Amino acid sequence: METIFNVINPFFSQKWKFCKQAENTICYRNKTDEFVVTMLPKTGGIEITIPLKEVVYKNTFYNLNTAIEYMKMHLNYYDLN
C-alpha cells in the first residue's frame, strides 16, 4: 500500500486531502468528491473508486501502471475545471 501511496500522491493537488480509511484503503477528498484506492490482497488487484458526476464508479486493475494512468485521466477532469 505504501508503494501505491508514494506513486499516486504527487498526482493529487493541494485541493485534495489525504485520508487513510483502513489498512488496505486510502482516499483523497475534496469538497464534493472522493477517490478511493483499495489493495485487494487475495487477488493482488487494485480497486479504484472514482466520482463520475453523481455516480461512484469502481474499477479493478491488476497492473499498477494501468491503475495510475486511469487515475491521472480522471484527475485531469478536475484540473480542467
C-alpha angles and dihedrals in degrees: 000000000000090000092054091047092051091050100045101034095081090058093063114083125217091271088072119077118210118226130171111220102180142345094282099026134078129173142190120211135191126179096292110006141055134204113202125193119192128182112218103209096189095056101023089236129142113223115202122192115195135178115245106185103294096344128084111221127197127200130173124216131188096194120068094211092053091049091051093049090050092053093045090052092055094042089056087067089064093046090055094052 
